[in-house]
Amino acid sequence: MKRKSAHEHVRVRFAPSPTGFMHIGNARTGIFNWLLASHHDGAFLVRIEDTDKERSAKEYADSIVETLSWLGLKSDEPLVYQSTLVERHKAYIEKLLAEGKAYKCYCSQEELEQRLGGAEYGLLYDEKCRICTVPSGDKPYVVRFKLPDDSGDITFHDLILGNITVPRDQLDDFIIARSDGTPVYNLVVVVDDATMNISHVIRGQDHITNTVKQILLYQALNLPLPLFAHIPLILGSSGQRLSKRDAATAIWDYRAKGYLPEALLNYLARLGWSHGDQEIFTIDELIRSFTLDGVGKSNAVFDSEKLNWVNGEHIKMRDASSLLTYILENIDPLFVKELSSWSEEQILGALDLYKARVSTLVELCEEIKKLYKKPECNKDFQQYFASESKELLKNLITMLFSLDRWDRDTLSSNIKGFAKERNIKFPDIAQPIRIALTGSTKSPGVFALLFLLGKKESLNRIEALIDFCNR
């Protein structure tokens, strides 16, 4: 049987099921597929696997499409909804039945549990219906794929894990159509991947058992095999499958919490893949660098602190105008209105000033809103002010009031000169200014803050602190 070549045109697919919101592991699979296609100038396709009628929901399907759009993973061809292809799937089942490569199984669930002990015991089907006569009446049946008697152990080459062998005795005549006639996952995936000319199937290592079954179906249907690559799973810090205790597992949660799409894409791409020691990538750098050779065999561990660091680095890389647009569209539509007395120049200046100090855009918005409001003086501030500090601030206000220019360089030279004339260390005057302007002992540089807030507002805040400390 022909196998697709690793060097031919790359066509990959991302095939999520709309049974819930897109989660971290699923998104990482989509990212790996998209990066491989982009690296090779191939095609990235999206197929919504919505054949599970009981669990699938339009809400989830719509959310998946929107999440992919937010991440920038655009399908190169129109989206495929698997439920629209059921008649094609059924035709392939009929082909297998006609060729004696599948058969109808009339064993009820009760019979199977009585005879085999129930599915929970992991027992394989005993092939009873391979040779049974067709019962009279309309007794329901499933369709089972007939494993070739001469198949032996099944070995296939994985682009990440190398050769994988699954013993024949771990497989049984698996179901390919339910009793209501609907085709089952392994059959429909093979048919759809073959008809969509998928060259590489990239998915999690938990699909290896499915891959073996699908290879048997490819062979039985005489369809060309794609190349398979099973990527490592994502685990929580406990070493178990990722759960809500380890992280917000739904991608949408990260959007709401102020993570940039390029940052999440960067972080998830690095979970299980590496390119030297590089940690921070632009999208273009990821596309240029990504190959399956860089994907490891071991499971990856999700680290929220590292994600925060990566997001912070990407926030720094964006200019203020881009950040403002993104915030208004994705985080806080009322952000500008809540800073009503500030000019756009001030808002952009604040974004530039604080973007290097935060991990998320929600934090960035909170910090700027906090700066916008006059700090509430409290008794804790008094510990930073000896009686001479109050006198210094009064003299400082007089000096600042007399300035004709109010820019960073002018403020820097005059305040430093003020400290030198009085033989005091610069931090001794900078810290009271910082507290007066922000209500905190930690902030961006005081010259930048004074310039951003403007002369009138800065002097008002310093005077308010002096008045409070004199009470």
Secondary structure, 3 states (H helix, E strand, C coil): CCECCCCCCCEEEECCCCCCCCEHHHHHHHHHHHHHHHHCCCEEEEEECCCCCCCCCHHHHHHHHHHHHHHCCCCCCCCEEHHHHHHHHHHHHHHHHHCCCEEEECCCHHHHHHHHCCHHHCCCCCCHHHCCCCCCCCCCCEEEECCCCCCCCEEEEECCCEEEEECHHHCCCCEEECCCCCECHHHHHHHHHHHCCCCEEEEEHHHHHHHHHHHHHHHHCCCCECEEEEECCEECCCCCECCCCCCCCEHHHHHHCCCCHHHHHHHHHCCCECCCCCCCCCHHHHHHHCCHHHECCCCEECCHHHHHHHHHHHHHHCCHHHHHHHHHHHHCCCCCHHHCCCCHHHHHHHHHHHHHHCCCHHHHHHHHHHHHCCCCCCHHHHHHCCHHHHHHHHHHHHHHHCCCCCCHHHHHHHHHHHHHHCCCCHHHHHHHHHHHHHCCCCCCCHHHHHHHHCHHHHHHHHHHHHHHHCC
